[in-house]
Amino acid sequence: MIHLSQSQLQTLEACPRKFQYIYLEQLSPPLDPLQQESLIWGSNFHLIMQQRELGLPVGIGSDQRVSLDADMQGAIAALLTAAPELFESQSQHHQKTNPEQSRRAEYPITLELQGYLFTVIYDLLITAPDSAQIIDWKTHQKPLKSDFLSQQWQTKLYLYLLAATTNYAPEQITMTYWFVKNSPQPQQVTIAYNQEIHQQTHQEITELLQELTTSLEDYQTQGLDFSQVSPKAGHCVGCSFAARCGRGDRASTPAITLPNLADIAEITL
Ligand code: SF4
């Protein structure tokens, strides 16, 4: 059983050859110091939000007395101010008046599809009898557009798996991204879901996995490389593997401007 994540699907869809280089041959370039710093910040933010949700002392690492840095404290305080409704359900009063609501932090769901195993981990999942809200903390600086987010495999897979593994109708499910580092205050983007999108996502996953299965067989039995994306798609510009692919020298090409959710500081616990 091969495990697949949303970032692997995203890469596979953008360019199968890149998927081969990164995930089969482990040729990823190392993160630069700024990316590492951002990753650590994002990881700590997720950890703190989980500790908070579980009612544990908030801190980082094994020493829970370690104080949070000002940046982190500011981001958490701004989120509490901008979205008190997100946290009021933790209060005893709210739990008494909304006994059917349930909250789970870092909640995993797994689904097997066509011999591949998908696991998603929801930063926060808030459910009631007739609704399910997926909450995702995003820790990069600027919010992304709703149209862009809707097309990302994180959004598609998170919504798809919840609809596929529970009794919620797609129309009862939403996914909300909170961009917690946006200044002056955090911003949210909510993506709605419905049966039509669910069917479309199912079709897309099915086709992508069929192509992956064929490519893997050719790679393993005949040593054939995965296909390269057309240069017209624009993905080769700034790609780390441009020189290897004969698509130009990375140093002489401008960086890609479109962000990839998979590159955004994130952790799964
Ligand atoms: S340079 Fe282009 S073809 Fe090669 S891995 Fe990157 S995106 Fe794919």
Residues whose N, C-alpha, C, O or C-beta is under 5 A from the ligand:
A	BS01	SF4	C15 R17 K18 Q228 V229 H235 C236 C239 F241 A242 C245 R247
